[in-house]
Amino acid sequence: MDRRRLGWRACYELLASRVRRPEWSFMNYGYAPDDGETPLVLAPEDEADRLCIGLYARTLGDLPLGGRDVLEVGCGRGGGASWIARQHRPRSTVGLDFSAAAVDLCARHRHAPGLSFVRGDAEAMPFPDASFDVVVNVESSHCYGSVPAFAAEVQRVLRPGGTFVWADFRPAERVATALGELEAHGLRLAAQEDVTGRVVAALRADDDRKARLIHAWVPKVAHPLFRRFAAMEGSRGFEAFAAGRTRYLVARLEKPASVRAA
């Protein structure tokens, strides 16, 4: 296992085991819609996470999920998988994460019809071939040791004609490489968009709330680390987004349907 992957694994395991607050259910940077987009209609209990849920909604777009089997790879603290299960009512929703502490937290606090959580590796998923209609991956793949290996696993667990929706960030000079890696094992890129500006807007809008939560929930010694992790204003991560050195993308890829022999 490479050093980068080990570092991310240790970081997320620490976050899940040390900050056990069930109210903290999302870890993505968020998406703030522009004036032309219809605002999301959310349940009252989801309102505090509007911007983070907005990123899921933007990534899914108009993809129908009702009656389908959905897998979220890198489910983190389970907020996204829970929202998908409650809002879109797929037949089943499985959240996969490599952090045992995160999976334990999700299993205890995230409940919805057809929702379950499994510990596993994005590059060696514990599922049979052709298990899911839709695979979701939001702000997680930058942690992986091999994105092509992950894409191969997505292709394997998707049913023919299935859909993979992806959202994540990369250095500007690696955007084309990242999209190529996702297509490397037979997935077809159907749509992609740079949403960096809307992510920056979300980071600005959510900065005060994040600061309050860090102050309330995180030991003071860890505040600088959490500010960097959350890409708060003034951090190197935020400045890289604002200056365009880091770009945020959403993409939809499709697994070809089986072709009948003539």
Salt bridges, closest charged atoms under 4 A:
GLU23 OE2 - ARG21 NH2 2.77
ASP46 OD2 - ARG86 NH1 3.00
GLU47 OE2 - ARG50 NE 2.61
ASP49 OD1 - ARG209 NH1 3.98
ASP62 OD1 - ARG252 NH2 3.29
ASP69 OD2 - ARG91 NH2 2.68
ASP69 OD2 - ARG159 NH1 2.86
ASP104 OD2 - ARG20 NH2 3.06
ASP104 OD2 - ARG108 NE 3.13
ASP121 OD2 - ARG5 NH2 2.32
ASP121 OD2 - ARG9 NH2 3.90
GLU123 OE2 - ARG5 NE 3.41
ASP129 OD1 - ARG156 NH1 2.83
ASP133 OD2 - ARG159 NH1 3.02
GLU153 OE2 - ARG156 NE 2.82
ASP168 OD1 - HIS142 ND1 2.89
ASP168 OD2 - ARG170 NH1 3.31
GLU181 OE2 - ARG174 NH2 3.59
GLU193 OE1 - ARG58 NH2 2.02
ASP194 OD2 - ARG247 NE 2.88
ASP206 OD1 - ARG209 NE 2.76
GLU233 OE1 - ARG204 NH1 3.35
GLU254 OE1 - ARG188 NH2 2.39
